[in-house]
Amino acid sequence: MILSDQALDQLFREARTHNGWQQKPVDDAVLKQLIELVLLGPTSANSSPGRFVFVKTQEGKEKLRPALSPGNLEKTMAAPVTAIVGMDMEFYEHLPKLFPHADARSWFAGNDKAIADTAFRNSTLQGGYLILAARALGLDTGAMSGFDAAKVDEAFFAGTTVKSNFLINLGYGDPSKLFPRSPRFAFDEAARIV
Ligand SMILES: Cc1cc2nc3c(=O)[nH]c(=O)nc-3n(C[C@H](O)[C@H](O)[C@H](O)COP(=O)(O)O)c2cc1C
């Protein structure tokens, strides 16, 4: 079954990266539903390295503030929720549970390049699933890589094996703060069929 035009509009054609937010909170129940969907998205060897912190409180936002680039500061402080998409650099310790039919842990343990590549690739994918799942649940999103990762890691992941990958503001967007949609490539510029 192909999704309706209305669903495709909501997920892609009319969905935008938001810079302003309505004063409308996001229920914790919606965030739980969101993560349940995200965790069903595919990752290599089901490695599921993504770890997610939903920064909702003023106290949490103040911990985030010093790490934000100037252009991302005001909108992030105003967003009802900022998701930190992190990656567990010891994701492979969970593979006996997540990929029980093979010794997948041994593919990674001691192989720093495979660990770094797999953590980054798959947590980034999971962040992408989060953007689309949020849109499917009626939320708006604003992804950001303009922040000081070392500061976020110190403030939120000290003493853990998790590192930050990127941030996603979540809430109900204020359409008056949108920039005009930037152009996209045509098929031939970005893709080919061989
Ligand atoms: C991983 C990622 C990082 C981004 N970083 C920033 C950022 O730091 N600041 C910002 O204002 N926008 C950021 N953006 C938003 C993009 O510029 C935006 O998604 C793109 O221009 C397309 O806009 P549209 O979704 O409204 O069509 C980021 C988007 C992604 C996916």
The ligand as an SDF file (V2000), in Angstrom:
LIG
                    3D

 31 33  0  0  0  0  0  0  0  0999 V2000
   22.0140   16.9670   10.6080 C   0  0  0  0  0  0  0  0  0  0  0  0
   21.4720   18.3500   10.3910 C   0  0  0  0  0  0  0  0  0  0  0  0
   22.1070   19.4280   10.9670 C   0  0  0  0  0  0  0  0  0  0  0  0
   21.5940   20.7140   10.8240 C   0  0  0  0  0  0  0  0  0  0  0  0
   22.1830   21.7460   11.4970 N   0  0  0  0  0  0  0  0  0  0  0  0
   21.5570   22.9370   11.5400 C   0  0  0  0  0  0  0  0  0  0  0  0
   22.0050   23.9550   12.4200 C   0  0  0  0  0  0  0  0  0  0  0  0
   22.9660   23.7820   13.1720 O   0  0  0  0  0  0  0  0  0  0  0  0
   21.3300   25.1290   12.4390 N   0  0  0  0  0  0  0  0  0  0  0  0
   20.2440   25.3440   11.6340 C   0  0  0  0  0  0  0  0  0  0  0  0
   19.6560   26.4340   11.7070 O   0  0  0  0  0  0  0  0  0  0  0  0
   19.7910   24.3940   10.7850 N   0  0  0  0  0  0  0  0  0  0  0  0
   20.4040   23.2040   10.7320 C   0  0  0  0  0  0  0  0  0  0  0  0
   19.9140   22.1980    9.9270 N   0  0  0  0  0  0  0  0  0  0  0  0
   18.7150   22.4650    9.0930 C   0  0  0  0  0  0  0  0  0  0  0  0
   18.9900   22.4230    7.5850 C   0  0  0  0  0  0  0  0  0  0  0  0
   19.6450   23.5840    7.1640 O   0  0  0  0  0  0  0  0  0  0  0  0
   17.6420   22.2390    6.8710 C   0  0  0  0  0  0  0  0  0  0  0  0
   17.1230   20.9900    7.2270 O   0  0  0  0  0  0  0  0  0  0  0  0
   17.7620   22.3230    5.3620 C   0  0  0  0  0  0  0  0  0  0  0  0
   18.1730   23.6030    4.9660 O   0  0  0  0  0  0  0  0  0  0  0  0
   16.4430   21.9760    4.6890 C   0  0  0  0  0  0  0  0  0  0  0  0
   15.4080   22.7900    5.1730 O   0  0  0  0  0  0  0  0  0  0  0  0
   13.9040   22.2720    5.0910 P   0  0  0  0  0  0  0  0  0  0  0  0
   13.8650   20.9990    5.8950 O   0  0  0  0  0  0  0  0  0  0  0  0
   13.0530   23.3430    5.7320 O   0  0  0  0  0  0  0  0  0  0  0  0
   13.5790   22.0550    3.6650 O   0  0  0  0  0  0  0  0  0  0  0  0
   20.4280   20.9200   10.0340 C   0  0  0  0  0  0  0  0  0  0  0  0
   19.7960   19.8150    9.4280 C   0  0  0  0  0  0  0  0  0  0  0  0
   20.3050   18.5500    9.6120 C   0  0  0  0  0  0  0  0  0  0  0  0
   19.5640   17.3870    8.9940 C   0  0  0  0  0  0  0  0  0  0  0  0
  1  2  1  0
  2  3  1  0
  2 30  2  0
  3  4  2  0
  4  5  1  0
  4 28  1  0
  5  6  2  0
  6  7  1  0
  6 13  1  0
  7  8  2  0
  7  9  1  0
  9 10  1  0
 10 11  2  0
 10 12  1  0
 12 13  2  0
 13 14  1  0
 14 15  1  0
 14 28  1  0
 15 16  1  0
 16 17  1  0
 16 18  1  0
 18 19  1  0
 18 20  1  0
 20 21  1  0
 20 22  1  0
 22 23  1  0
 23 24  1  0
 24 25  2  0
 24 26  1  0
 24 27  1  0
 28 29  2  0
 29 30  1  0
 30 31  1  0
M  END
$$$$
